[in-house]
Amino acid sequence: MSARLDLTFAALADPTRRRILEMLLEDDMAVTDVAEPFDTSLAAISKHLGILTRAGLISQEKRGRVKWCKLEPDSLRTAAIWMQAFGQLDPVHLDAFERFLAEEGLLPVDPEGR
């Protein structure tokens, strides 16, 4: 699961790739149509699409001479479940955890002593 999360978050870290995912929410798109709104080369967009494909966030298939991209929305399920766990934490416990890390020397203490 850790490797899958790493790939997912690495893919989502780039604003161009996030925009591509937003575009694919509407419908499947040809690679050339995906590239159209960006001020970059088709080769650069193809690299972004490769990263999204390796992360499982999209799939690509050839239909005739045209390569199409399709959003794979279920691929975000693992990341969403992982992130939801943090919504369950009580802020008081996070403050205590932060103090513990600072006391152990794992976090720098700010000049105001917080």
Buried (B, 14 or more C-beta within 10 A) or exposed (E): EEEBBEBBEEBBEEEBBBBBBEBBEEEBBEBEBBBEEBEEEEEEBBBBBEBBBEBBBBBBEEEEEEBBBEBBEEBBEBBEEBEEEEEEEEEEEEEEEEEEEBEEEEEEEEEEEE
